[in-house]
Amino acid sequence: MDAKKVSILSALAASSCCIFPLALLGLSLLGIGTAGAAGFSSTLGSLKWFIMPLAATGVAFSYWLYFREKKKCSASGCKMAGSSFTKIMLTISTLVVTCFFVWSVYPYVLGRDGNRVMVNASSAQLAVFKVEGMTCGGCEIAVNGAIAATGLVDSVKSSFTESRAYLWYNQDQLNLKVINEALASVGYVAELVEEKGGNR
């Protein structure tokens, strides 16, 4: 296996748990059923902290392969085939792995707290769902988008550091089945853990 293939695989691995829910969200918004994927995003999310080090190791291994081949060619006076393309792929994969790693850890480092946004004066009710498998900002975007697309809530805010989704709404009762189906369509399993102001 050569350096560019390893670097591409590493970039795909690093982005897998964020890209998958976003792809499912896009499909569900287009009306393509994706409920069968429920739980897959959660599984990927639980593996995130194994996948990221493997992806970083893959990028490092790619550089090692590249420089080993370059040294061999320098010694024998040959020209490396596809050297420019390999360098481009190494750079891209390094950026992808770094970006997804930073996107995954910055809330922990900065101490971001989802409870700070638990205010929506225009909505009478708040429902809090536990959503398993959220591991980065991509997961939050997918969860927020899927819930907002139901048209049942005034606003939604999810937090992957808390594994929670906060939904504000005005009707007497929230249709839990529709919310759960929406989250299943982007690969998550959720349960209602708290409700304030509703008639349930």
Secondary structure as UniProt FT lines:
FT   HELIX           3..29
FT   TURN            30..31
FT   HELIX           35..37
FT   TURN            38..39
FT   HELIX           40..46
FT   HELIX           48..76
FT   TURN            81..82
FT   HELIX           83..110
FT   HELIX           114..117
FT   TURN            121..122
FT   STRAND          125..131
FT   TURN            132..133
FT   HELIX           137..148
FT   TURN            149..151
FT   STRAND          155..159
FT   TURN            160..163
FT   STRAND          164..169
FT   HELIX           176..185
FT   TURN            186..187
FT   STRAND          190..196
//
